[in-house]
Amino acid sequence: DVDIILGIGFATAIHLSKLPALSKPVLIPLAPDPRFSGSPLAGGVSGKKNLSYLSYPGGVAEDLKLLQRLTSAKRVHILVDAVLPQLLPRVGAVLARLGKELGTPLTTIVAGESVAETTQRIPPDVEALYVTPQVRLSDDERKALIGGLTKKGIPTFSMRGRIEVDEGMLATKTRGTDMVKLARRTAFNLERVLR
């Protein structure tokens, strides 16, 4: 018999949070920002029976402001994984609203099936590129992508964090997700639900 469901991955998190009812407790240790995913949120919690998730909002607006300040870009491009628009259909509307708030047009570039295809999709007139996590890339592919963007002379800002700056991106505002801390918090939440 199942006592609890542990949802791993953004796609799983989005699917589980959109189910109308959950008969078993569902814990999602790493969920996308509810502003983008549309996951329920009421008073800092899901507000939905049997749904608990941990979300680490990356402060996209703050990231984009800092990128604009660092580069003086009049327009910012955002590189997203190919599955993101399918998983988060409202991401386009959220980014359009965010662009208006910032006074900077935001243009989405959808990553290709390979590093070479993704690099080719970057227009030559890109002034600044905000790079969201490319979760389907291996470490070597991610490093190759960063190297290709650097070779093109594109100022890049990592949403993921410091590891990508160490690999060649211009800047980040985030240290990244502390996976040990996340694992501890998840274990604590599992124990609390199972008591």
Accessible surface in RSA format (square Angstrom, percent):
REM  Atomic radii and reference values for relative SASA: ProtOr
REM  Chains: A
REM  Algorithm: Lee & Richards
REM  Probe-radius: 1.40
REM  Slices: 20
REM RES _ NUM      All-atoms   Total-Side   Main-Chain    Non-polar    All polar
REM                ABS   REL    ABS   REL    ABS   REL    ABS   REL    ABS   REL
RES ASP A   1   173.53 121.6  91.41  91.0  82.12 194.2  46.97 110.5 126.57 126.2
RES VAL A   2    81.80  53.8  76.54  69.3   5.26  12.7  81.02  70.4   0.78   2.1
RES ASP A   3    93.14  65.2  79.72  79.4  13.42  31.7  15.21  35.8  77.93  77.7
RES ILE A   4    32.23  18.3  17.82  13.3  14.40  34.7  17.82  12.8  14.40  39.1
RES ILE A   5    64.73  36.8  61.97  46.2   2.77   6.7  64.73  46.6   0.00   0.0
RES LEU A   6    75.41  42.0  52.12  37.3  23.29  58.6  52.12  36.6  23.29  62.7
RES GLY A   7     1.28   1.6   0.00   N/A   1.28   1.6   1.09   3.0   0.19   0.4
RES ILE A   8   113.69  64.7  99.19  73.9  14.49  34.9 100.56  72.4  13.12  35.6
RES GLY A   9    36.14  44.6   0.00   N/A  36.14  44.6  31.74  87.1   4.41   9.9
RES PHE A  10    86.15  43.1  80.19  49.7   5.96  15.5  80.19  48.6   5.96  17.1
RES ALA A  11    52.92  48.7  46.87  72.3   6.04  13.7  47.20  66.5   5.72  15.1
RES THR A  12    53.37  38.0  47.92  48.6   5.45  13.0  26.55  35.7  26.82  40.5
RES ALA A  13     1.54   1.4   1.11   1.7   0.43   1.0   1.17   1.7   0.37   1.0
RES ILE A  14    10.31   5.9  10.18   7.6   0.13   0.3  10.31   7.4   0.00   0.0
RES HIS A  15   111.89  61.2 105.60  73.4   6.28  16.1  70.52  72.7  41.37  48.1
RES LEU A  16    19.71  11.0  19.71  14.1   0.00   0.0  19.71  13.8   0.00   0.0
RES SER A  17     4.04   3.4   1.21   1.6   2.83   6.5   1.08   2.3   2.96   4.1
RES LYS A  18   106.04  51.7  78.20  48.0  27.84  66.3  62.36  56.1  43.68  46.5
RES LEU A  19    57.09  31.8  56.91  40.7   0.18   0.4  56.91  40.0   0.17   0.5
RES PRO A  20   129.88  94.7  95.94  87.5  33.95 123.4 107.00  88.3  22.89 142.3
RES ALA A  21    82.17  75.6  61.06  94.2  21.12  48.0  65.48  92.2  16.69  44.2
RES LEU A  22    18.75  10.4   6.38   4.6  12.37  31.1   8.92   6.3   9.83  26.4
RES SER A  23   109.35  92.4  72.04  96.1  37.30  85.9  55.26 117.7  54.08  75.8
RES LYS A  24    66.88  32.6  64.91  39.8   1.97   4.7  38.10  34.3  28.78  30.7
RES PRO A  25    37.74  27.5  37.74  34.4   0.00   0.0  37.74  31.2   0.00   0.0
RES VAL A  26     2.95   1.9   0.35   0.3   2.60   6.3   0.35   0.3   2.60   7.1
RES LEU A  27     1.20   0.7   1.20   0.9   0.00   0.0   1.20   0.8   0.00   0.0
RES ILE A  28     0.86   0.5   0.86   0.6   0.00   0.0   0.86   0.6   0.00   0.0
RES PRO A  29    11.32   8.3  11.32  10.3   0.00   0.0  11.32   9.3   0.00   0.0
RES LEU A  30    53.95  30.0  52.27  37.4   1.68   4.2  52.27  36.7   1.68   4.5
RES ALA A  31     5.31   4.9   1.88   2.9   3.43   7.8   1.88   2.6   3.43   9.1
RES PRO A  32     7.31   5.3   4.45   4.1   2.87  10.4   7.31   6.0   0.00   0.0
RES ASP A  33    18.26  12.8  11.47  11.4   6.79  16.1   9.54  22.5   8.72   8.7
RES PRO A  34    14.99  10.9  10.27   9.4   4.73  17.2  10.61   8.8   4.38  27.2
RES ARG A  35   115.57  48.5 108.06  55.1   7.51  17.9  62.89  85.9  52.68  31.9
RES PHE A  36    20.76  10.4  20.76  12.9   0.00   0.0  20.76  12.6   0.00   0.0
RES SER A  37     0.78   0.7   0.10   0.1   0.69   1.6   0.10   0.2   0.69   1.0
RES GLY A  38    30.19  37.2   0.00   N/A  30.19  37.2   7.45  20.4  22.74  50.9
RES SER A  39     9.71   8.2   2.81   3.8   6.89  15.9   0.34   0.7   9.36  13.1
RES PRO A  40    39.64  28.9  29.06  26.5  10.58  38.5  39.64  32.7   0.00   0.0
RES LEU A  41    99.98  55.7  66.37  47.5  33.61  84.5  66.39  46.6  33.59  90.4
RES ALA A  42    58.87  54.1  47.75  73.7  11.12  25.3  54.98  77.4   3.89  10.3
RES GLY A  43    87.22 107.6   0.00   N/A  87.22 107.6  46.70 128.2  40.51  90.7
RES GLY A  44    68.75  84.8   0.00   N/A  68.75  84.8  33.85  92.9  34.90  78.2
RES VAL A  45    98.11  64.6  91.58  82.9   6.53  15.7  98.11  85.2   0.00   0.0
RES SER A  46     9.96   8.4   1.67   2.2   8.30  19.1   0.12   0.3   9.84  13.8
RES GLY A  47    60.86  75.0   0.00   N/A  60.86  75.0  23.04  63.2  37.81  84.7
RES LYS A  48    44.68  21.8  32.44  19.9  12.23  29.1  31.96  28.8  12.72  13.5
RES LYS A  49   173.21  84.5 153.73  94.3  19.48  46.4 107.94  97.2  65.26  69.5
RES ASN A  50    42.78  29.5  25.39  24.5  17.39  41.9   9.83  23.7  32.95  31.8
RES LEU A  51    12.13   6.8   0.00   0.0  12.13  30.5   0.52   0.4  11.61  31.2
RES SER A  52    38.69  32.7  34.74  46.4   3.95   9.1  26.22  55.8  12.47  17.5
RES TYR A  53    30.42  14.2   9.41   5.4  21.01  54.7   9.41   7.1  21.01  25.9
RES LEU A  54    15.85   8.8  14.38  10.3   1.47   3.7  15.85  11.1   0.00   0.0
RES SER A  55    28.79  24.3   7.11   9.5  21.68  49.9   7.11  15.1  21.68  30.4
RES TYR A  56   101.57  47.4  80.48  45.8  21.08  54.9  75.51  56.7  26.05  32.1
RES PRO A  57    82.36  60.0  59.43  54.2  22.93  83.4  59.56  49.2  22.81 141.7
RES GLY A  58    17.80  21.9   0.00   N/A  17.80  21.9  12.82  35.2   4.98  11.2
RES GLY A  59    13.36  16.5   0.00   N/A  13.36  16.5  13.12  36.0   0.24   0.5
RES VAL A  60     7.66   5.0   7.60   6.9   0.05   0.1   7.60   6.6   0.05   0.1
RES ALA A  61    20.54  18.9  18.90  29.2   1.64   3.7  18.90  26.6   1.64   4.4
RES GLU A  62    86.82  49.8  83.22  63.0   3.61   8.6  40.62  78.6  46.20  37.7
RES ASP A  63     0.06   0.0   0.06   0.1   0.00   0.0   0.00   0.0   0.06   0.1
RES LEU A  64     1.61   0.9   0.70   0.5   0.90   2.3   0.70   0.5   0.90   2.4
RES LYS A  65   106.73  52.1 102.88  63.1   3.85   9.2  53.84  48.5  52.89  56.3
RES LEU A  66    38.33  21.3  37.85  27.1   0.47   1.2  37.88  26.6   0.45   1.2
RES LEU A  67     0.00   0.0   0.00   0.0   0.00   0.0   0.00   0.0   0.00   0.0
RES GLN A  68    48.20  27.0  47.07  34.4   1.13   2.7  12.98  27.6  35.22  26.7
RES ARG A  69   177.76  74.6 151.41  77.2  26.36  62.8  74.91 102.4 102.86  62.3
RES LEU A  70    94.85  52.8  59.88  42.8  34.98  87.9  63.63  44.7  31.23  84.0
RES THR A  71    34.61  24.6   4.99   5.1  29.62  70.6  12.41  16.7  22.19  33.5
RES SER A  72    87.74  74.1  69.12  92.2  18.61  42.9  43.10  91.8  44.64  62.5
RES ALA A  73     4.47   4.1   0.08   0.1   4.39  10.0   1.39   2.0   3.09   8.2
RES LYS A  74   160.70  78.4 148.55  91.1  12.15  28.9 110.76  99.7  49.94  53.2
RES ARG A  75    71.96  30.2  71.76  36.6   0.19   0.5  18.12  24.8  53.84  32.6
RES VAL A  76     1.34   0.9   1.34   1.2   0.00   0.0   1.34   1.2   0.00   0.0
RES HIS A  77     5.47   3.0   5.47   3.8   0.00   0.0   0.26   0.3   5.21   6.1
RES ILE A  78     2.55   1.5   2.55   1.9   0.00   0.0   2.55   1.8   0.00   0.0
RES LEU A  79     0.00   0.0   0.00   0.0   0.00   0.0   0.00   0.0   0.00   0.0
RES VAL A  80     1.76   1.2   1.76   1.6   0.00   0.0   1.76   1.5   0.00   0.0
RES ASP A  81    10.82   7.6  10.27  10.2   0.56   1.3   5.92  13.9   4.91   4.9
RES ALA A  82    21.16  19.5  17.00  26.2   4.16   9.5  17.01  24.0   4.15  11.0
RES VAL A  83    47.34  31.1  47.34  42.9   0.00   0.0  47.34  41.1   0.00   0.0
RES LEU A  84    32.62  18.2  32.44  23.2   0.18   0.5  32.62  22.9   0.00   0.0
RES PRO A  85    49.46  36.1  40.91  37.3   8.55  31.1  41.55  34.3   7.91  49.2
RES GLN A  86   142.61  79.7 113.75  83.1  28.86  68.7  51.23 109.0  91.38  69.3
RES LEU A  87    46.17  25.7  40.56  29.0   5.61  14.1  43.36  30.5   2.81   7.6
RES LEU A  88     6.58   3.7   6.19   4.4   0.39   1.0   6.58   4.6   0.00   0.0
RES PRO A  89    99.08  72.2  72.29  65.9  26.78  97.4  75.84  62.6  23.24 144.4
RES ARG A  90   112.58  47.3 107.30  54.7   5.28  12.6  40.99  56.0  71.60  43.4
RES VAL A  91    14.50   9.5  14.50  13.1   0.00   0.0  14.50  12.6   0.00   0.0
RES GLY A  92    42.98  53.0   0.00   N/A  42.98  53.0  36.54 100.3   6.44  14.4
RES ALA A  93    71.59  65.8  55.17  85.1  16.42  37.3  62.54  88.1   9.06  24.0
RES VAL A  94     9.28   6.1   9.22   8.3   0.07   0.2   9.22   8.0   0.07   0.2
RES LEU A  95    11.60   6.5  11.60   8.3   0.00   0.0  11.60   8.1   0.00   0.0
RES ALA A  96    59.75  54.9  45.04  69.5  14.70  33.4  56.10  79.0   3.64   9.7
RES ARG A  97   130.18  54.7 126.57  64.5   3.61   8.6  59.98  82.0  70.20  42.5
RES LEU A  98    17.61   9.8  17.03  12.2   0.58   1.5  17.52  12.3   0.09   0.2
RES GLY A  99     6.63   8.2   0.00   N/A   6.63   8.2   5.15  14.1   1.48   3.3
RES LYS A 100   176.12  85.9 148.94  91.4  27.18  64.7 100.41  90.4  75.70  80.6
RES GLU A 101   122.15  70.1  82.15  62.2  40.00  95.2  47.37  91.6  74.77  61.0
RES LEU A 102    30.09  16.8   7.09   5.1  23.01  57.8  11.35   8.0  18.74  50.4
RES GLY A 103    65.41  80.7   0.00   N/A  65.41  80.7  36.36  99.8  29.05  65.1
RES THR A 104     2.97   2.1   1.50   1.5   1.46   3.5   1.94   2.6   1.03   1.6
RES PRO A 105    79.46  57.9  68.35  62.3  11.10  40.4  78.90  65.1   0.56   3.5
RES LEU A 106    32.88  18.3   1.78   1.3  31.10  78.2   1.80   1.3  31.09  83.7
RES THR A 107    55.96  39.8  52.57  53.3   3.39   8.1  42.62  57.2  13.34  20.2
RES THR A 108    57.65  41.0  33.89  34.4  23.77  56.6  23.03  30.9  34.63  52.3
RES ILE A 109    13.32   7.6   9.86   7.3   3.46   8.3  13.32   9.6   0.00   0.0
RES VAL A 110    53.34  35.1  49.23  44.6   4.11   9.9  49.23  42.8   4.11  11.1
RES ALA A 111     7.84   7.2   6.78  10.5   1.06   2.4   6.78   9.6   1.06   2.8
RES GLY A 112     9.39  11.6   0.00   N/A   9.39  11.6   1.10   3.0   8.29  18.6
RES GLU A 113   138.16  79.3 106.44  80.5  31.71  75.5  56.14 108.6  82.02  67.0
RES SER A 114    52.53  44.4  46.62  62.2   5.91  13.6  43.92  93.5   8.61  12.1
RES VAL A 115    29.03  19.1  25.24  22.8   3.80   9.1  25.95  22.5   3.08   8.4
RES ALA A 116    64.20  59.0  54.07  83.4  10.13  23.0  61.44  86.5   2.76   7.3
RES GLU A 117    55.92  32.1  54.23  41.0   1.69   4.0  25.07  48.5  30.85  25.2
RES THR A 118     6.00   4.3   6.00   6.1   0.00   0.0   1.39   1.9   4.60   7.0
RES THR A 119    22.62  16.1  22.62  22.9   0.00   0.0  20.86  28.0   1.76   2.7
RES GLN A 120   145.85  81.6 116.52  85.2  29.33  69.8  44.68  95.1 101.17  76.7
RES ARG A 121   104.96  44.1  84.64  43.1  20.31  48.4  37.47  51.2  67.48  40.9
RES ILE A 122     3.42   1.9   0.07   0.1   3.35   8.1   0.08   0.1   3.34   9.1
RES PRO A 123    45.10  32.9  37.29  34.0   7.81  28.4  43.49  35.9   1.61  10.0
RES PRO A 124   142.85 104.1 103.35  94.2  39.51 143.6 114.43  94.5  28.42 176.6
RES ASP A 125    82.49  57.8  67.45  67.1  15.04  35.6  47.06 110.8  35.42  35.3
RES VAL A 126    15.86  10.4   0.45   0.4  15.41  37.1   0.45   0.4  15.41  41.8
RES GLU A 127    68.69  39.4  56.31  42.6  12.39  29.5  35.36  68.4  33.33  27.2
RES ALA A 128     0.00   0.0   0.00   0.0   0.00   0.0   0.00   0.0   0.00   0.0
RES LEU A 129     0.00   0.0   0.00   0.0   0.00   0.0   0.00   0.0   0.00   0.0
RES TYR A 130     1.40   0.7   1.40   0.8   0.00   0.0   1.40   1.0   0.00   0.0
RES VAL A 131     1.17   0.8   1.16   1.0   0.02   0.0   1.16   1.0   0.02   0.0
RES THR A 132    15.02  10.7  14.98  15.2   0.03   0.1  13.83  18.6   1.19   1.8
RES PRO A 133    44.40  32.4  38.48  35.1   5.91  21.5  38.49  31.8   5.90  36.7
RES GLN A 134    11.72   6.6   3.88   2.8   7.85  18.7   1.81   3.9   9.91   7.5
RES VAL A 135   114.46  75.3  81.33  73.6  33.13  79.8  89.99  78.2  24.47  66.4
RES ARG A 136   123.41  51.8  90.97  46.4  32.43  77.2  58.34  79.7  65.06  39.4
RES LEU A 137    45.86  25.5  30.75  22.0  15.11  38.0  31.33  22.0  14.53  39.1
RES SER A 138    59.60  50.4  45.47  60.7  14.13  32.5  53.20 113.3   6.39   9.0
RES ASP A 139    86.39  60.5  82.07  81.7   4.32  10.2  16.61  39.1  69.79  69.6
RES ASP A 140   109.66  76.8 102.74 102.3   6.91  16.3  32.21  75.8  77.45  77.2
RES GLU A 141    75.84  43.5  73.84  55.9   2.00   4.8  22.65  43.8  53.18  43.4
RES ARG A 142    14.47   6.1  14.47   7.4   0.00   0.0   5.65   7.7   8.83   5.3
RES LYS A 143   101.49  49.5  94.33  57.9   7.16  17.1  46.16  41.5  55.33  58.9
RES ALA A 144    54.24  49.9  37.01  57.1  17.23  39.2  48.39  68.2   5.85  15.5
RES LEU A 145     2.18   1.2   2.18   1.6   0.00   0.0   2.18   1.5   0.00   0.0
RES ILE A 146     1.30   0.7   1.20   0.9   0.10   0.2   1.29   0.9   0.01   0.0
RES GLY A 147    36.67  45.2   0.00   N/A  36.67  45.2  32.14  88.2   4.53  10.1
RES GLY A 148    19.46  24.0   0.00   N/A  19.46  24.0  16.84  46.2   2.63   5.9
RES LEU A 149     0.38   0.2   0.38   0.3   0.00   0.0   0.38   0.3   0.00   0.0
RES THR A 150    73.44  52.2  61.34  62.2  12.10  28.8  62.15  83.5  11.29  17.1
RES LYS A 151   186.65  91.1 150.88  92.6  35.77  85.2 103.54  93.2  83.12  88.5
RES LYS A 152    98.41  48.0  63.38  38.9  35.03  83.4  58.51  52.7  39.91  42.5
RES GLY A 153    61.56  75.9   0.00   N/A  61.56  75.9  35.78  98.2  25.78  57.7
RES ILE A 154    18.81  10.7  10.38   7.7   8.42  20.3  11.32   8.2   7.49  20.3
RES PRO A 155    39.50  28.8  32.60  29.7   6.90  25.1  39.20  32.4   0.30   1.9
RES THR A 156     3.69   2.6   3.51   3.6   0.18   0.4   0.59   0.8   3.10   4.7
RES PHE A 157     0.00   0.0   0.00   0.0   0.00   0.0   0.00   0.0   0.00   0.0
RES SER A 158     0.00   0.0   0.00   0.0   0.00   0.0   0.00   0.0   0.00   0.0
RES MET A 159    47.14  24.4  41.76  27.6   5.38  12.8  40.23  34.2   6.91   9.2
RES ARG A 160    90.28  37.9  80.42  41.0   9.86  23.5  25.03  34.2  65.25  39.5
RES GLY A 161     0.38   0.5   0.00   N/A   0.38   0.5   0.38   1.1   0.00   0.0
RES ARG A 162   135.09  56.7 134.85  68.7   0.25   0.6  39.86  54.5  95.23  57.7
RES ILE A 163    79.87  45.5  74.84  55.8   5.04  12.1  77.39  55.7   2.49   6.7
RES GLU A 164     1.03   0.6   1.03   0.8   0.00   0.0   0.00   0.0   1.03   0.8
RES VAL A 165    33.40  22.0  24.50  22.2   8.90  21.5  24.50  21.3   8.90  24.2
RES ASP A 166   100.63  70.5  62.32  62.0  38.30  90.6  30.39  71.5  70.24  70.0
RES GLU A 167    43.68  25.1  16.28  12.3  27.39  65.2  21.60  41.8  22.08  18.0
RES GLY A 168    37.34  46.0   0.00   N/A  37.34  46.0  24.79  68.0  12.55  28.1
RES MET A 169     7.65   4.0   1.07   0.7   6.58  15.7   1.07   0.9   6.58   8.7
RES LEU A 170    95.59  53.2  70.23  50.2  25.36  63.8  77.20  54.2  18.40  49.5
RES ALA A 171    16.82  15.5  13.56  20.9   3.26   7.4  16.82  23.7   0.00   0.0
RES THR A 172    29.53  21.0   8.77   8.9  20.75  49.5   8.77  11.8  20.75  31.4
RES LYS A 173   102.24  49.9  70.39  43.2  31.85  75.8  46.18  41.6  56.06  59.7
RES THR A 174    43.22  30.7  37.41  37.9   5.81  13.8  41.51  55.8   1.71   2.6
RES ARG A 175   215.89  90.6 193.07  98.4  22.82  54.3  75.07 102.6 140.82  85.3
RES GLY A 176    31.60  39.0   0.00   N/A  31.60  39.0  12.72  34.9  18.88  42.3
RES THR A 177    63.32  45.0  33.84  34.3  29.48  70.2  17.68  23.8  45.64  69.0
RES ASP A 178    79.34  55.6  64.78  64.5  14.56  34.4  32.06  75.4  47.28  47.2
RES MET A 179   116.82  60.5 108.76  72.0   8.06  19.2 103.74  88.2  13.08  17.3
RES VAL A 180    91.23  60.0  88.07  79.7   3.16   7.6  90.94  79.0   0.30   0.8
RES LYS A 181   141.87  69.2 140.60  86.3   1.27   3.0  83.40  75.1  58.47  62.3
RES LEU A 182    12.05   6.7  11.24   8.0   0.81   2.0  11.51   8.1   0.54   1.5
RES ALA A 183    60.66  55.8  49.34  76.1  11.31  25.7  56.05  78.9   4.61  12.2
RES ARG A 184   169.35  71.1 160.95  82.0   8.40  20.0  64.73  88.5 104.63  63.4
RES ARG A 185   120.29  50.5 115.09  58.7   5.20  12.4  32.60  44.5  87.70  53.2
RES THR A 186    12.90   9.2  12.89  13.1   0.01   0.0  12.40  16.7   0.50   0.8
RES ALA A 187    57.32  52.7  50.50  77.9   6.82  15.5  53.16  74.9   4.16  11.0
RES PHE A 188   120.20  60.1 115.73  71.7   4.47  11.6 119.38  72.4   0.82   2.3
RES ASN A 189     6.36   4.4   6.36   6.1   0.00   0.0   0.16   0.4   6.20   6.0
RES LEU A 190    42.03  23.4  42.03  30.1   0.00   0.0  42.03  29.5   0.00   0.0
RES GLU A 191    90.43  51.9  84.68  64.1   5.75  13.7  31.48  60.9  58.95  48.1
RES ARG A 192   129.98  54.6 117.48  59.9  12.50  29.8  49.58  67.8  80.40  48.7
RES VAL A 193    52.91  34.8  27.27  24.7  25.64  61.8  33.99  29.5  18.92  51.3
RES LEU A 194   100.61  56.0  68.68  49.1  31.93  80.3  71.77  50.4  28.84  77.6
RES ARG A 195   212.95  89.4 147.18  75.0  65.77 156.6  88.58 121.1 124.37  75.4
END  Absolute sums over single chains surface
CHAIN  1 A    10801.1       8284.6       2516.5       6513.6       4287.5
END  Absolute sums over all chains
TOTAL         10801.1       8284.6       2516.5       6513.6       4287.5
